[in-house]
Amino acid sequence: MRTTIATPDDPRDGHPPDSVILRHIPPAALRSYADAMTMATRHRGAERRVPGSRVIASCVAVVIALSGCTTAGSPVPRATRAASAEDIMVEFRQNRDQYASDAAIVRVGNGGDHDITIVGLELSGSAFTAPTVRERSSTIRAGQTTDLAVELPPIDCDASDEDAQVDLLLRLDDDSVLSAADLPDPTDALQRIRASMCTVAAVQRIAEVAAAPGIRLEGAGSTTVAVLTITAVPTGAPGRLELVALRSTVLLRPAPTDGGGDPPQDWPLSLTVDAADGPQSIELRIVPTRCDPHALAEDKVGTLFPLVVRIDDGPEAVMTLPLDVDTAEALKDAVRARCA
């Protein structure tokens, strides 16, 4: 990959298709840039371009070469560490323990010889309906990589998958500002986030679906079975929602049936909800998938149940079953009881 710096008098129209054009923005140009980014986020379908920069998609890590270039008419910024050829690598990711939350991470790698300190971060882009800002100071040591947790902006479910992208603005402690468009997403985190959140929005429009607080225990010791209740309360809005199945996790699976044989891998639900229905519920019997010592100690996603749904006879979609913290911990206690 070739990395270039874009300046107003050097638009690089002849750049190779695999290059990434990025910008170093002096403090005097920050407000106009931020306004332009916000306007571009709000107006989907319009050409999303900031004066003096150009957006080029890349499937590899973006490297921001820190430079002293400026926009036309802007003063040259004072000499700082940002002008000493430090390189920053940025990626958009989401950790497994964030799957059921409205959070993600921006991975920042410092390939330079000096530490850098990020004091502000703005995440935006056509994937979202508004930007989000992280106002915390984080020092990235020379030669190291750090994950910066960030609250996700509201997802734009009307944007097409092909057009959805994540843009980034970093403010450093020397008052310089760096921007990157269409961040690399090596694990397809954005696609997963959009699919899950947009499914949740579509489902909750028709019915409030969640695990009821608490569990009931059957048996004791090695025969312990946890009983979890899923509820669906129609909102009265038009539409037909089918709860197809709940899938097992790395920690929890359906309890064996009385008929013996191999234990099932998921819970068939076959529960249909629409505006004409009253509240509905279904009970699920749960046992541990595994009892090795690391099952609970290292667990991060064991209580994040994938819920398979279908809306208005459309294709199946998957969302994470809403489950409160206390109920999740009660399920883990049931695992401890059965595996003791």
Backbone hydrogen bonds in HBPLUS format (Angstrom, degrees):
<---DONOR---> <-ACCEPTOR-->    atom                        ^
c    i                          cat <-CA-CA->   ^        H-A-AA   ^      H-
h    n   atom  resd res      DA  || num        DHA   H-A  angle D-A-AA Bond
n    s   type  num  typ     dist DA aas  dist angle  dist       angle   num
A0020-VAL N   A0002-ARG O   3.22 MM  18  6.72 147.8  2.33 160.2 169.6     1
A0004-THR N   A0020-VAL O   3.37 MM  16  6.39 172.6  2.37 155.6 153.7     2
A0006-ALA N   A0022-LEU O   3.14 MM  16  6.02 176.7  2.14 170.8 170.5     3
A0010-ASP N   A0007-THR O   2.96 MM   3  5.09 163.0  1.99 114.3 118.1     4
A0015-HIS N   A0012-ARG O   3.09 MM   3  5.37 147.7  2.20 123.1 119.8     5
A0019-SER N   A0016-PRO O   3.11 MM   3  5.62 164.5  2.13 124.9 125.1     6
A0179-SER N   A0023-ARG O   3.22 MM 156  5.64 165.4  2.24 155.3 156.3     7
A0025-ILE N   A0177-VAL O   2.67 MM 152  5.03 167.7  1.69 165.2 165.0     8
A0177-VAL N   A0025-ILE O   3.13 MM 152  5.03 150.3  2.22 154.8 159.3     9
A0029-ALA N   A0026-PRO O   2.97 MM   3  5.63 149.2  2.07 120.0 128.4    10
A0030-LEU N   A0027-PRO O   3.11 MM   3  5.23 163.8  2.14 109.8 114.9    11
A0033-TYR N   A0029-ALA O   3.09 MM   4  6.21 152.3  2.17 150.4 158.9    12
A0034-ALA N   A0030-LEU O   2.86 MM   4  6.10 168.1  1.87 163.1 165.4    13
A0035-ASP N   A0031-ARG O   2.97 MM   4  6.18 161.3  2.01 150.1 155.3    14
A0036-ALA N   A0032-SER O   3.01 MM   4  6.14 153.9  2.08 139.8 146.9    15
A0037-MET N   A0033-TYR O   2.84 MM   4  6.16 157.5  1.90 156.4 162.6    16
A0038-THR N   A0034-ALA O   2.97 MM   4  6.20 162.4  2.00 150.8 155.1    17
A0039-MET N   A0035-ASP O   2.96 MM   4  6.17 164.9  1.99 152.0 156.0    18
A0040-ALA N   A0036-ALA O   2.92 MM   4  6.06 155.2  1.98 146.0 153.2    19
A0041-THR N   A0037-MET O   2.97 MM   4  6.20 146.4  2.08 144.6 153.6    20
A0042-ARG N   A0038-THR O   3.07 MM   4  6.36 150.0  2.16 146.7 154.5    21
A0043-HIS N   A0039-MET O   3.09 MM   4  6.25 143.8  2.23 146.8 155.5    22
A0046-ALA N   A0043-HIS O   3.44 MM   3  5.92 158.8  2.49 119.8 125.6    23
A0053-SER N   A0050-VAL O   2.95 MM   3  5.56 148.8  2.05 152.9 150.0    24
A0090-VAL N   A0062-VAL O   3.08 MM  28  5.64 149.9  2.17 147.6 156.8    25
A0064-ILE N   A0088-ILE O   2.59 MM  24  5.00 163.1  1.61 155.8 159.9    26
A0088-ILE N   A0064-ILE O   3.09 MM  24  5.00 158.0  2.14 133.4 140.3    27
A0066-LEU N   A0086-GLU O   3.35 MM  20  5.98 167.9  2.37 174.8 176.1    28
A0074-SER N   A0071-THR O   3.06 MM   3  5.51 163.0  2.09 134.6 134.6    29
A0083-ALA N   A0080-THR O   3.05 MM   3  5.73 167.9  2.06 118.3 122.2    30
A0084-SER N   A0081-ARG O   3.05 MM   3  5.31 161.2  2.09 119.3 119.3    31
A0111-GLY N   A0087-ASP O   2.73 MM  24  4.90 152.8  1.80 144.7 151.0    32
A0089-MET N   A0109-GLY O   2.75 MM  20  4.67 155.1  1.82 134.3 142.6    33
A0109-GLY N   A0089-MET O   2.69 MM  20  4.67 158.5  1.73 140.8 147.4    34
A0091-GLU N   A0107-ARG O   2.98 MM  16  5.08 138.5  2.16 136.5 146.8    35
A0107-ARG N   A0091-GLU O   2.90 MM  16  5.08 151.4  1.98 143.5 149.9    36
A0092-PHE N   A0184-PRO O   2.92 MM  92  6.14 171.5  1.93 173.0 175.8    37
A0093-ARG N   A0105-ILE O   3.07 MM  12  5.32 168.6  2.08 157.5 155.9    38
A0105-ILE N   A0093-ARG O   2.91 MM  12  5.32 169.8  1.92 145.5 143.1    39
A0098-GLN N   A0095-ASN O   2.95 MM   3  5.37 159.9  1.99 114.1 119.7    40
A0099-TYR N   A0096-ARG O   3.18 MM   3  5.46 169.7  2.19 114.0 116.7    41
A0101-SER N   A0098-GLN O   2.92 MM   3  5.13 164.5  1.95 120.0 121.7    42
A0152-LEU N   A0102-ASP O   2.82 MM  50  5.43 171.9  1.83 137.4 140.0    43
A0104-ALA N   A0150-VAL O   2.97 MM  46  5.55 155.7  2.04 157.5 165.4    44
A0150-VAL N   A0104-ALA O   2.91 MM  46  5.55 162.2  1.95 149.7 149.3    45
A0106-VAL N   A0148-LEU O   2.93 MM  42  5.17 154.1  1.99 138.7 145.5    46
A0148-LEU N   A0106-VAL O   2.96 MM  42  5.17 172.0  1.96 138.6 141.3    47
A0108-VAL N   A0146-THR O   2.85 MM  38  5.38 177.2  1.85 161.5 161.3    48
A0146-THR N   A0108-VAL O   2.82 MM  38  5.38 163.1  1.84 154.7 157.0    49
A0110-ASN N   A0144-GLN O   2.89 MM  34  5.64 172.8  1.90 165.1 165.6    50
A0143-GLY N   A0110-ASN O   2.71 MM  33  5.35 133.5  1.92 144.2 158.4    51
A0116-ILE N   A0140-ILE O   3.10 MM  24  5.40 161.3  2.13 143.9 149.1    52
A0140-ILE N   A0116-ILE O   2.76 MM  24  5.40 158.5  1.80 162.7 169.7    53
A0173-ASP N   A0117-THR O   3.01 MM  56  5.69 142.1  2.16 156.8 159.0    54
A0118-ILE N   A0138-SER O   2.82 MM  20  5.25 162.8  1.85 159.1 154.1    55
A0138-SER N   A0118-ILE O   2.83 MM  20  5.25 154.5  1.89 149.0 157.8    56
A0119-VAL N   A0171-ARG O   2.87 MM  52  5.79 152.3  1.95 152.3 161.5    57
A0120-GLY N   A0171-ARG O   3.33 MM  51  4.85 142.6  2.47 140.0 135.4    58
A0171-ARG N   A0120-GLY O   2.87 MM  51  4.85 169.7  1.88 141.7 140.3    59
A0121-LEU N   A0134-ARG O   2.93 MM  13  4.98 141.3  2.08 140.6 150.0    60
A0134-ARG N   A0121-LEU O   2.72 MM  13  4.98 164.7  1.74 153.8 158.1    61
A0122-GLU N   A0169-LEU O   2.86 MM  47  5.04 157.0  1.91 148.4 153.4    62
A0169-LEU N   A0122-GLU O   2.96 MM  47  5.04 143.3  2.09 145.3 152.4    63
A0123-LEU N   A0132-THR O   2.90 MM   9  5.38 159.8  1.94 158.8 164.3    64
A0132-THR N   A0123-LEU O   2.92 MM   9  5.38 153.1  1.99 150.8 159.7    65
A0124-SER N   A0167-ASP O   3.02 MM  43  5.10 168.8  2.03 139.9 141.7    66
A0167-ASP N   A0124-SER O   2.76 MM  43  5.10 174.9  1.76 129.8 131.5    67
A0128-PHE N   A0125-GLY O   3.13 MM   3  5.86 168.5  2.14 121.8 125.4    68
A0127-ALA N   A0165-GLN O   3.25 MM  38  5.24 154.1  2.32 148.8 141.2    69
A0156-ASP N   A0127-ALA O   2.88 MM  29  5.54 172.1  1.89 136.6 134.7    70
A0129-THR N   A0154-PRO O   2.87 MM  25  5.64 153.7  1.94 148.7 156.0    71
A0144-GLN N   A0141-ARG O   3.05 MM   3  5.40 153.5  2.12 139.3 135.3    72
A0159-ALA N   A0156-ASP O   3.39 MM   3  5.78 155.3  2.45 106.8 113.0    73
A0163-ASP N   A0160-SER O   3.15 MM   3  5.37 130.1  2.41 101.5 113.9    74
A0164-ALA N   A0160-SER O   3.09 MM   4  6.20 127.6  2.38 147.4 161.4    75
A0183-LEU N   A0166-VAL O   2.81 MM  17  5.56 163.5  1.84 157.0 161.1    76
A0168-LEU N   A0180-ALA O   2.80 MM  12  5.22 164.8  1.82 166.1 168.9    77
A0180-ALA N   A0168-LEU O   2.92 MM  12  5.22 156.9  1.97 147.2 150.5    78
A0170-LEU N   A0178-LEU O   2.72 MM   8  5.07 165.5  1.74 155.2 160.4    79
A0178-LEU N   A0170-LEU O   2.78 MM   8  5.07 159.3  1.82 148.7 155.8    80
A0172-LEU N   A0176-SER O   2.89 MM   4  5.47 173.6  1.89 165.0 167.2    81
A0175-ASP N   A0172-LEU O   3.11 MM   3  5.58 148.8  2.21 121.3 121.8    82
A0188-ASP N   A0185-ASP O   3.07 MM   3  5.37 168.7  2.08 121.8 122.7    83
A0192-ARG N   A0188-ASP O   3.25 MM   4  6.55 162.4  2.29 150.1 154.7    84
A0193-ILE N   A0189-ALA O   2.83 MM   4  6.04 164.6  1.86 157.0 161.6    85
A0194-ARG N   A0190-LEU O   2.88 MM   4  6.01 170.6  1.89 156.1 158.6    86
A0195-ALA N   A0191-GLN O   3.01 MM   4  6.09 163.0  2.04 145.9 151.0    87
A0196-SER N   A0192-ARG O   3.01 MM   4  6.16 165.9  2.03 152.0 155.5    88
A0197-MET N   A0193-ILE O   2.89 MM   4  5.98 173.0  1.90 158.8 160.5    89
A0198-CYS N   A0194-ARG O   2.92 MM   4  5.73 159.5  1.96 144.9 151.4    90
A0199-THR N   A0195-ALA O   3.14 MM   4  6.05 144.4  2.27 133.0 142.1    91
A0200-VAL N   A0196-SER O   2.96 MM   4  6.23 159.2  2.00 150.1 155.9    92
A0201-ALA N   A0197-MET O   2.97 MM   4  6.22 159.9  2.01 146.3 151.3    93
A0202-ALA N   A0198-CYS O   3.08 MM   4  6.21 156.8  2.13 139.1 145.0    94
A0203-VAL N   A0199-THR O   2.87 MM   4  6.07 157.9  1.92 153.6 159.9    95
A0204-GLN N   A0200-VAL O   2.83 MM   4  5.94 176.8  1.83 160.3 161.4    96
A0205-ARG N   A0201-ALA O   3.19 MM   4  6.21 127.3  2.48 134.3 145.6    97
A0206-ILE N   A0203-VAL O   2.93 MM   3  5.55 138.6  2.10 114.9 125.0    98
A0207-ALA N   A0203-VAL O   2.95 MM   4  6.20 166.2  1.97 154.5 159.1    99
A0235-THR N   A0206-ILE O   2.87 MM  29  5.54 167.1  1.89 136.2 135.5   100
A0208-GLU N   A0233-VAL O   2.84 MM  25  5.07 160.7  1.88 142.4 139.8   101
A0233-VAL N   A0208-GLU O   3.02 MM  25  5.07 160.4  2.06 130.8 136.2   102
A0210-ALA N   A0231-THR O   3.17 MM  21  5.69 156.0  2.23 151.6 157.5   103
A0231-THR N   A0210-ALA O   2.89 MM  21  5.69 168.6  1.90 177.3 176.6   104
A0211-ALA N   A0322-PRO O   2.91 MM 111  6.09 165.7  1.93 166.6 169.4   105
A0212-ALA N   A0229-THR O   2.74 MM  17  5.48 167.3  1.76 158.4 163.0   106
A0216-ARG N   A0227-VAL O   3.05 MM  11  4.97 158.9  2.10 135.9 142.6   107
A0227-VAL N   A0216-ARG O   2.71 MM  11  4.97 151.3  1.79 155.2 162.8   108
A0218-GLU N   A0225-VAL O   2.82 MM   7  5.04 160.8  1.85 152.4 158.3   109
A0225-VAL N   A0218-GLU O   2.79 MM   7  5.04 151.6  1.87 152.4 156.7   110
A0223-THR N   A0220-ALA O   3.05 MM   3  5.33 160.9  2.08 132.0 130.5   111
A0224-THR N   A0221-GLY O   3.15 MM   3  5.51 162.2  2.19 119.1 119.6   112
A0226-ALA N   A0286-ILE O   2.96 MM  60  5.00 162.1  1.99 153.7 151.4   113
A0286-ILE N   A0226-ALA O   2.69 MM  60  5.00 156.7  1.74 154.6 162.0   114
A0228-LEU N   A0284-LEU O   2.85 MM  56  5.18 155.3  1.91 154.3 157.0   115
A0284-LEU N   A0228-LEU O   2.73 MM  56  5.18 156.8  1.79 154.2 162.5   116
A0230-ILE N   A0282-ILE O   2.92 MM  52  5.41 167.4  1.94 159.5 160.1   117
A0282-ILE N   A0230-ILE O   2.96 MM  52  5.41 144.0  2.09 146.4 157.1   118
A0232-ALA N   A0280-GLN O   2.82 MM  48  5.22 156.1  1.87 153.1 153.1   119
A0280-GLN N   A0232-ALA O   2.89 MM  48  5.22 163.1  1.92 146.4 152.0   120
A0312-ASP N   A0240-ARG O   2.72 MM  72  4.88 171.7  1.73 153.8 156.8   121
A0241-LEU N   A0273-VAL O   2.83 MM  32  5.09 177.9  1.83 164.3 164.2   122
A0273-VAL N   A0241-LEU O   2.67 MM  32  5.09 162.5  1.70 158.4 164.1   123
A0242-GLU N   A0310-ARG O   2.83 MM  68  5.09 160.2  1.87 158.0 162.5   124
A0310-ARG N   A0242-GLU O   2.90 MM  68  5.09 140.8  2.05 144.7 152.8   125
A0243-LEU N   A0271-LEU O   2.67 MM  28  5.04 168.9  1.69 160.9 161.4   126
A0271-LEU N   A0243-LEU O   3.13 MM  28  5.04 165.3  2.16 141.9 144.1   127
A0244-VAL N   A0308-VAL O   2.81 MM  64  5.35 139.5  1.98 141.6 151.9   128
A0269-LEU N   A0244-VAL O   2.96 MM  25  5.28 172.1  1.97 131.3 130.4   129
A0245-ALA N   A0308-VAL O   3.38 MM  63  5.15 156.8  2.44 126.7 131.3   130
A0308-VAL N   A0245-ALA O   2.80 MM  63  5.15 165.6  1.82 161.7 164.8   131
A0246-LEU N   A0267-TRP O   2.92 MM  21  5.07 156.1  1.97 142.3 150.1   132
A0267-TRP N   A0246-LEU O   2.74 MM  21  5.07 168.7  1.75 158.7 160.7   133
A0247-ARG N   A0306-PRO O   2.90 MM  59  5.33 173.7  1.90 162.9 164.4   134
A0248-SER N   A0265-GLN O   3.30 MM  17  5.98 143.8  2.44 155.1 152.5   135
A0249-THR N   A0252-LEU O   2.79 MM   3  5.16 166.6  1.81 157.4 162.1   136
A0289-THR N   A0251-LEU O   2.68 MM  38  4.90 164.8  1.70 119.3 121.3   137
A0253-ARG N   A0287-VAL O   2.95 MM  34  5.66 164.5  1.98 166.5 169.9   138
A0287-VAL N   A0253-ARG O   2.99 MM  34  5.66 166.8  2.00 162.3 166.5   139
A0255-ALA N   A0285-ARG O   3.05 MM  30  5.51 153.9  2.12 126.0 126.0   140
A0260-GLY N   A0257-THR O   3.18 MM   3  5.77 169.9  2.19 118.0 120.3   141
A0277-ASP N   A0274-ASP O   3.03 MM   3  5.59 160.8  2.07 118.6 124.6   142
A0295-ALA N   A0292-ASP O   2.98 MM   3  5.54 163.9  2.00 123.0 128.3   143
A0298-GLU N   A0294-HIS O   3.14 MM   4  5.60 163.8  2.17 138.3 140.3   144
A0299-ASP N   A0296-LEU O   3.24 MM   3  5.00 158.8  2.29  98.9 105.3   145
A0304-LEU N   A0301-VAL O   3.11 MM   3  5.21 166.9  2.13 112.0 114.5   146
A0321-LEU N   A0305-PHE O   2.90 MM  16  5.50 168.4  1.91 163.8 167.3   147
A0307-LEU N   A0319-MET O   2.64 MM  12  5.26 176.2  1.64 175.2 174.0   148
A0319-MET N   A0307-LEU O   2.97 MM  12  5.26 158.3  2.02 143.5 149.7   149
A0309-VAL N   A0317-ALA O   2.82 MM   8  5.38 166.5  1.84 157.0 161.7   150
A0317-ALA N   A0309-VAL O   2.87 MM   8  5.38 156.3  1.92 150.5 156.5   151
A0314-GLY N   A0311-ILE O   2.88 MM   3  5.46 151.7  1.96 118.8 127.8   152
A0328-ALA N   A0324-ASP O   3.03 MM   4  6.32 157.5  2.08 153.2 160.1   153
A0329-GLU N   A0325-VAL O   2.99 MM   4  6.27 155.9  2.05 150.2 156.4   154
A0330-ALA N   A0326-ASP O   2.94 MM   4  6.18 147.5  2.05 141.7 151.1   155
A0331-LEU N   A0327-THR O   3.01 MM   4  6.29 149.8  2.10 147.8 154.8   156
A0332-LYS N   A0328-ALA O   3.16 MM   4  6.50 150.0  2.25 141.6 149.5   157
A0333-ASP N   A0329-GLU O   2.90 MM   4  6.23 147.1  2.01 144.9 154.4   158
A0334-ALA N   A0330-ALA O   3.03 MM   4  6.32 145.5  2.15 141.5 150.5   159
A0335-VAL N   A0331-LEU O   3.09 MM   4  6.46 144.1  2.22 140.6 150.1   160
A0336-ARG N   A0332-LYS O   2.99 MM   4  6.35 156.7  2.04 147.8 153.7   161
A0337-ALA N   A0333-ASP O   2.94 MM   4  6.22 153.7  2.01 146.5 153.5   162
A0338-ARG N   A0334-ALA O   3.07 MM   4  6.29 160.2  2.11 147.2 151.3   163
A0339-CYS N   A0335-VAL O   2.90 MM   4  5.97 152.3  1.98 151.3 159.4   164
A0340-ALA N   A0336-ARG O   3.01 MM   4  5.74 118.0  2.41 139.1 149.6   165
